[in-house]
């Protein structure tokens, strides 16, 4: 798996439909790896659906969200870079 490169700003998970199965793509797997092993959880919104993470390496903020929230468990996930100001306004986060 790859850590987040400095020019990345969005990692979008998608469903892959094959025959009679719906599977997560490599971006979904990468996002799960990033949030479990690389990124640091900073805040969770009141609904529990949006989470703010920070990359300890470069201190960038990342929003974990589920753009297709109507789907079961909100899958697939996406990670979007946020500026400090955006993170502060949305989550009242402090840069650590």
N, C-alpha and C positions, 0 to 999 in steps of 0.2 A: 504494500500500500504506500501511497505517496502522502507526505505531509502537504500542507497548503502552501502553494507557491506565492511569491509576493505579488504577482499580477492577477491572481484569482480573486474574484469578488462574489461569485455565486457558484454553488454546487447543487445541482438539481437532481433529485432522485426521480426515477420514472419507473413505471410498470412495463414489463416486457411480456407480451402475450405469445405463448407458444402452444400450439395445438389446443389442449384443454386446460392449460395452466397459466396462471398469472404469477410472474416472478419479479423480484426486485432487480434493478440493474446494478452495475458496478458502483455507480455514484451512491446508491442507497447503502451498499456494503461499506463503502469508504466513509460515509457520514457516520454510520454506527461505530466504526473503528475510531474515527476522529473524536467523537464525543465520549467514548469510553476510555480511550488511551492517551489522547494528545491534549485536547482542549480542557480548560478548567471551567466548571460551571460557576457562574457568578450570581445569576438571579433566575427565578421562575415567575412568570406572570400569574395573576390571580386565577386564571382559568386552568393553568397547568399545561396549556398547549404550546406556549411560546417560551423558549429558554434562551438566556443570554450566556454565551461562552466567551472566553478569552484565550487566545493563543499565547502561551507563556513565552514562546520564542520571540515573537515580534509585537506582542501586546495588542494586536488588533482584536476587535470585538466581532462576534459572529452570532447571528440570530438563527436559532433552530426553529423552524415553523413547518406547518403542514398545509400547503396551498390547496389541497383537496380534502379539507376537513370533514366533508360530508361522507367520505369513505370510512370503512371500518378502521378504527384506531387511527384515522387521519393520514394514513399512508398515501403516497410516499413522502419522505422528509426532504427538506431543502435547507441549506445553510447559506446565509447571505451576510456579507460583510456590513458592519455598521460603523459609522464614525463614533467617536467618543460622545459628541453632542447628541446624536440620535439615541445612543444607548442610555445616556443620562436622562434624556427626556422620556424615553419609553420605560425604562426600568429603574430610574433613579440610582444608577450604578456609579461607583467610584472606581477610577482607574487604579489598579493595584500593581 
